[in-house]
Amino acid sequence: MAQAVAAPPDGSDAGEVIRWYRQHHNLTQQEAADLLNTTQSWVSKVEKGKLVPGLAELRSIAAKLHIPPERLGILPDHSADAIPKPGQVSDAGAPHESQEHWKLVRRELNANRARLGDLASELYPQAHCIPGTTVLTQPNWLPSEPVELSDIELYWLAEALPKPAITRGIEQTESVRPLAADGDRFRLYSRALRDLARPKLLDNRVSYRLAEVDWTGDKGRLGFSYTTYFDVLDVCEAAAHEFADAWLRAGRKRPSLAHLPLRRHIVDPFDLLARPMLPSINTLTIRRDPIDGHRMFLHRRDAKATAVAGGMFHVIPAGVFQPAALAPAHQANDFSLWRNIQREYSEEFLGNPEHDGNALDPIDYEHDEPFRSFAAARAAGDFRVFTCAVVLEPLTLWVELLTVAVIEAPVFDQLFAGMVEVNEEGAAVSTEAGRPTVGIPFNSESRERLKSEPLSPISRACIELAWQHRNTLLAS
């Protein structure tokens, strides 16, 4: 039974307040995390003061743990999205029907992403598809051969870019923003997602916006500026939701562009300046073993945990290109594809907590584990990473960087001896239950068999490109 005290803390420390109310209701940290639709490690960091929730998160905590908002230093939410008009009941009438339909479409979207992605690609010329896949690209986004990660130069665009014409709250997203309690529409798709179907991992971070791509010979140059995760999600997930809704209304048949105002408004999906473009870095990991056979690794993403690509088999690791945390020192320290990939290996293969976004000190990649070991293996030539293409996922039109990591079998076994079967984003796919390090054979039979699985279009493209270039990638 939780220890009783005369009164809760005075509210000067949100973490202490949350811990007191959690214990007052006899909740473990995991039980509180389940109520908040987040992770136990997130609750622990909040209670220890290592992470400070934002205003919207504090309001959600107050509502779900029955904490008076003023105890957390906030006022009750009187925004239009939260408060019904006089005489209006928030769970009845048009807003309720609108929100229920929105949630239904969201569920169908997450249950059918692979199928919907294949259908969405039919709206674009097949010349833009990577052979054998439905993933979209264009010639100047596709190097002729895989490019070593060390041969890709990242540069920062110091001058401000023109403001994108296609942004979060444009009228073309109106149909996928349900009615709020006051009868007006949610202002943003991310706000509806947060309030109506919040995944466990939903965090708006400063991120790196891709603005220029150049492949020349066996080298590449990528130019970046700033964006935020929600800037991109509010367009890309809205486009996916719009497609799923139109698909349902068409009797589960592919809709035409005439019924897709947002997608139609994105005239040139490859225009990097027309809308914010935040690249996701997707890495197909291959354990190189010429004697017993090469293996590759996938996991099934949990639609309740992730905002995008839920419910599908996906390459592992994968993550958007952004700093590890919000403090300015991280923004220069983490401006590296390799460091981003390392963090994802730490989180998705080894189950280490995701970097919380509020840490002040930059990560010491040279001395902190597992990064030091990753770097040593790479320096020895036993952990090679190649970039194969820049592409668009057809359903969301999210820009993606496709990479392949080739790790020598003894080194892989050493680095990932503690590989977890389940992480915060999903569960490992393996031919032997309970042994995630076994993975899947990287051979023609697996390649064919995966065509009948809910494999994400991006993962299929990674596998197809790796197979096409396997002699180069797997050369000793």
Secondary structure, 3 states (H helix, E strand, C coil): CCCCCCCCCCCCCHHHHHHHHHHHCCCCHHHHHHHHCCCHHHHHHHHCCCCCCCHHHHHHHHHHCCCCHHHHCCCCCCCCCCCCCCCCCCCCHHHHHHHHHHHHHHHHHHHCHHHHHHHHHCCCCHHHECCCCCCECCHHHCCCCCEEHHHEEEEECCCCCCCCCCCCCCHHHHHHCCECCCCCECCCHHHHHHHHCCCCCCCCCEEEEEEEEEEECCEEEEEEEEEEHHHHHHHHHHHHHHHHHHHHHCCCCCCCHHHCHHHHHCCCCCCCCCCCCCCEEEEEEEEECCCCCCEECEEEECCCCCCCCCCCEEECCEEECCCCECCHHHHHHCCCHHHHHHHHHHHHHCCCCCCCECCCCCCCCCCCCCHHHHHHHHHCCCEEEEEEEEEECCCCCCEEEEEEEEEEHHHHHHHCCCCCCECCCEEEECCCCCCHHHCEECCHHHHHHHHHCCECHHHHHHHHHHHHCHHHHCCC
